[in-house]
Amino acid sequence: MADLNRDGLGDIVVGSPYEDLAKADAGQVTVIPGRRSGALGTGAYSFSQDTAGVPGASEAYDYFGATVSAGDINKDGKPELFVGAPGENNHTGAVWMFPGAGSRPTATGSRLFTASSVGLTQHDSTYLGGNGLLWVI
């Protein structure tokens, strides 16, 4: 949970690493805004590697959404959303950063961090971004 839209309410960030999109277990992340009243789910939105503006593309067994985190790392008052996909690039893994924007994180300007981009050797089972509970689910 994180207040991604800065309305004082916790938003629920749901990683669905086993979500089958165009590919098996490609994964996605859904954000469900917090509500004071009314139906939960109103205004929900999702990101995947197939979302316009998101670097890369969904591949089978990427497990995008295995880990999620949020925080205002650049101190601009707009929290960023971070999404891990441990299966990306033959289980080397990757992390996406969705920048905070007006009322929620956006795919525009999102960035992809791979093992080599952060100084790690890119090889099978690095799992950059972490497994979370992936193997337990």
Stockholm file with secondary structure:
# STOCKHOLM 1.0

chainA/1-137         MADLNRDGLGDIVVGSPYEDLAKADAGQVTVIPGRRSGALGTGAYSFSQDTAGVPGASEAYDYFGATVSAGDINKDGKPELFVGAPGENNHTGAVWMFPGAGSRPTATGSRLFTASSVGLTQHDSTYLGGNGLLWVI
#=GR chainA/1-137 SS CBCTTCSSSCBEEEEETTCCSSSTTCBEEEEECCCSSSCTTTTCEEECTTSTTCSSCCCTTCCBTSEEEEECTTCSSSCEEEEEETTHHHHTBEEEEECBCSSSBCSTTCEEEETGGGTCCCCTTCCBTCCTTTTTC
#=GC SS_cons         CBCTTCSSSCBEEEEETTCCSSSTTCBEEEEECCCSSSCTTTTCEEECTTSTTCSSCCCTTCCBTSEEEEECTTCSSSCEEEEEETTHHHHTBEEEEECBCSSSBCSTTCEEEETGGGTCCCCTTCCBTCCTTTTTC
//
